């Protein structure tokens, strides 16, 4: 009876979990953008454009990301992605930007990744990292309109901007939320050169690795100690049991 009840519970749990996955899948299956760490106003950040493949019979072979014209970014540097060719499109600015004492008259308007030996197959996704800056100080978010092309010539336009308090559009554009400016991302931090930012990132990464290594070592030591303690207890119990049995045999 207990086995039947357990089996029924397991089946019900599996059905519920599958239903959650089926309902959650489509809502998240669109091009999105997330920063590595944070994207603070007035600072620099590395963004990951995540592109999932939504089709069962086609692969993604081209991704275009348009950068906001109302808040142009003076620095846009994509990271090389194996199997993809990268094209950077620049445009003239209506109003020049001043960065590090220099006037910038043009900025990147679009970055295009085209399959060159690789594709995003059904059931997979690909991330396209881009280093950007200087992020605007007078905006709470940036909208990056994206276009996804499949090898069957289908084109999906992720260009609908979300509205405050409204439902999510059918084809939402990737939206980057900007965090409040801090000392590291404002003033001196914002005026720092990209090289300084990279050096700081490497130092922070190294420190993080040290902490993770220490934490892993501590965890390993704790696990070993617990295991030895349990073995000791089992040996002790076995010894007591053996002694009791031996005493009974003698008395018998």
KAJO-V586993 format. One record per pair of residues at least 12 apart in sequence whose ideal C-beta (glycine too) atoms are under 7 Angstrom apart, sorted by sequence separation. I is the first residue (numbers start at 1). J is the second residue. D is the distance in whole Angstrom. If there is no record, write none. Layout:
I J D
I J D
//
This chain:
35 47 6
36 48 6
51 63 5
93 105 6
146 158 4
159 171 7
160 172 6
161 173 6
92 105 6
93 106 6
145 158 7
158 171 5
160 173 6
162 175 6
33 47 5
34 48 5
92 106 5
93 107 6
145 159 4
157 171 6
158 172 6
159 173 5
33 48 7
91 106 6
113 128 6
156 171 7
158 173 5
33 49 5
34 50 7
49 65 6
90 106 5
91 107 7
158 174 7
90 107 7
31 49 7
32 50 5
90 108 5
91 109 4
143 161 5
31 50 7
89 108 7
90 109 6
111 130 7
31 51 5
88 108 6
89 109 5
72 93 6
89 110 4
29 52 5
74 97 5
88 111 6
29 54 5
72 97 6
74 99 5
86 111 7
87 112 4
86 113 6
146 173 7
145 173 5
146 174 6
84 113 5
85 114 5
144 173 6
74 104 5
84 114 7
143 173 5
144 174 5
84 115 6
85 116 4
76 108 4
81 113 7
83 115 7
84 116 6
119 151 7
143 175 5
144 176 7
74 107 6
78 111 6
83 116 6
73 107 6
83 117 4
84 118 6
141 175 5
142 176 5
72 107 4
73 108 7
76 111 7
83 118 2
99 134 6
141 176 6
82 118 7
141 177 5
142 178 7
141 178 6
140 178 6
139 178 6
69 109 7
67 108 6
67 109 6
66 109 7
67 110 7
135 178 6
66 110 5
137 181 6
65 110 7
64 110 6
65 111 5
81 128 6
64 112 5
62 112 7
63 113 5
78 128 7
79 129 4
62 113 7
79 130 7
62 114 5
78 130 5
62 115 7
77 130 7
61 115 4
76 130 6
77 131 4
76 132 5
134 190 6
75 132 6
61 119 6
75 133 5
60 119 6
73 132 5
75 134 7
59 119 4
60 120 4
73 133 7
74 134 6
59 120 6
59 121 5
59 122 7
63 128 7
71 136 4
56 122 5
53 120 5
55 122 6
53 121 6
71 139 5
51 120 6
53 122 5
53 123 7
53 124 6
71 142 6
53 125 7
52 125 4
51 125 6
68 142 5
50 125 6
51 126 5
68 143 6
68 144 7
50 127 5
51 128 7
67 144 6
49 127 7
66 144 6
48 127 5
49 128 4
65 144 5
66 145 5
48 129 5
49 130 7
65 146 5
47 129 7
64 146 6
46 129 6
47 130 5
63 146 7
64 147 4
46 131 5
47 132 6
63 148 6
45 132 6
62 149 4
44 132 7
45 133 7
60 148 6
61 149 6
44 133 3
61 150 7
43 133 7
44 134 7
45 135 6
60 150 6
61 151 5
59 150 7
100 191 7
42 134 6
43 135 6
58 150 4
59 151 5
42 135 6
58 151 6
41 135 6
58 152 4
40 135 7
41 136 7
42 137 4
55 150 6
39 135 6
41 137 5
58 154 6
51 148 6
33 144 6
31 146 4
31 148 6
75 194 6
49 174 7
31 158 5
30 158 6
47 176 7
39 176 6
41 178 5
40 178 7
39 178 5
40 179 5
41 180 7
42 181 5
39 179 6
40 180 7
41 181 4
33 174 4
35 176 7
38 179 5
40 181 6
30 172 6
32 174 5
40 182 6
43 185 3
31 174 5
33 176 5
42 185 6
41 185 7
42 186 5
40 185 3
43 189 6
43 190 6
42 190 4
44 194 7
44 197 5
//
